[in-house]
Amino acid sequence: MIEQNLLDILVCPETKQPLRVVDAGVLSELNASIEAGAVTNRGGETLSTPLVEALVREDGTALYPVRDDIPIMLIDESIPLPTKQDATTSHS
């Protein structure tokens, strides 16, 4: 579990937006996609291990994994998340 004092100072290395702990629903959906082999990080690596914890950028478009209580704050390790706009435009 990320301590609040650390969370208060962490920002996205790409946009400098604040981060928050991702909610359980998003994490559950993401882990189902990881299990299906459908998730790649920004570096192009396909993820195979489910996430126990992660931090999401304020705009909700990027997620940073937390491994062994250590946030992995590398842009290439971030996981792009679909936005609500992406979901709506894919149905047009």
C-alpha positions as CSV (number, residue, x, y, z in Angstrom):
1,M,0.0,0.0,0.0
2,I,1.4,3.4,-1.0
3,E,1.8,5.7,1.9
4,Q,-0.2,9.0,1.6
5,N,2.9,11.2,2.1
6,L,4.5,9.5,-0.9
7,L,1.4,9.8,-3.0
8,D,1.1,13.5,-2.2
9,I,4.5,14.2,-3.9
10,L,4.3,11.7,-6.8
11,V,3.3,13.1,-10.3
12,C,3.2,11.6,-13.7
13,P,6.7,11.9,-15.2
14,E,5.2,12.7,-18.6
15,T,2.6,15.4,-17.8
16,K,3.3,16.2,-14.2
17,Q,-0.3,15.6,-13.3
18,P,-1.1,14.2,-9.8
19,L,-1.6,10.5,-9.3
20,R,-4.1,8.6,-7.2
21,V,-4.6,4.9,-6.4
22,V,-6.6,3.2,-9.1
23,D,-10.0,2.0,-8.0
24,A,-10.7,-1.7,-7.6
25,G,-13.1,-1.8,-10.6
26,V,-10.6,-0.4,-13.1
27,L,-7.9,-2.7,-11.7
28,S,-10.2,-5.7,-12.0
29,E,-11.1,-4.9,-15.6
30,L,-7.4,-4.3,-16.4
31,N,-6.4,-7.6,-14.8
32,A,-9.0,-9.5,-16.9
33,S,-7.5,-7.9,-20.0
34,I,-3.9,-8.8,-18.9
35,E,-5.1,-12.4,-18.4
36,A,-6.4,-12.4,-21.9
37,G,-3.0,-11.1,-23.2
38,A,-4.5,-7.9,-24.5
39,V,-2.5,-5.3,-22.5
40,T,0.8,-3.8,-23.5
41,N,2.7,-1.0,-21.8
42,R,4.0,2.1,-23.6
43,G,7.3,0.3,-24.2
44,G,5.4,-2.3,-26.2
45,E,5.8,-5.1,-23.7
46,T,2.8,-7.4,-23.3
47,L,1.9,-7.8,-19.7
48,S,1.4,-11.2,-18.3
49,T,1.2,-10.7,-14.5
50,P,-1.9,-9.2,-12.9
51,L,-1.5,-6.0,-11.0
52,V,-2.1,-5.9,-7.2
53,E,-1.9,-2.1,-7.0
54,A,-1.4,0.8,-9.5
55,L,-1.5,4.6,-9.7
56,V,-3.6,6.4,-12.3
57,R,-2.9,9.8,-13.7
58,E,-5.4,12.6,-12.9
59,D,-6.8,12.6,-16.5
60,G,-7.4,8.8,-16.3
61,T,-5.5,8.0,-19.4
62,A,-2.3,6.4,-18.0
63,L,-1.7,3.9,-15.2
64,Y,1.6,3.2,-13.4
65,P,2.1,-0.2,-11.9
66,V,3.1,-0.6,-8.2
67,R,5.3,-3.7,-7.6
68,D,6.4,-4.7,-4.1
69,D,5.0,-1.4,-2.8
70,I,7.3,0.5,-5.2
71,P,5.6,2.8,-7.8
72,I,7.2,2.2,-11.2
73,M,7.3,5.7,-12.5
74,L,8.8,5.1,-16.0
75,I,6.9,6.3,-19.0
76,D,7.7,3.1,-20.9
77,E,6.2,1.1,-18.0
78,S,3.0,3.1,-18.0
79,I,-0.2,1.4,-19.3
80,P,-2.4,3.5,-21.6
81,L,-6.1,3.4,-20.5
82,P,-9.0,4.0,-22.9
83,T,-10.8,7.2,-22.3
84,K,-14.6,7.6,-22.2
85,Q,-14.2,9.5,-25.4
86,D,-12.4,6.6,-27.0
87,A,-15.3,4.3,-26.0
88,T,-17.9,6.6,-27.5
89,T,-16.0,7.3,-30.8
90,S,-15.5,3.6,-31.4
91,H,-19.3,3.1,-31.7
92,S,-19.7,5.9,-34.3
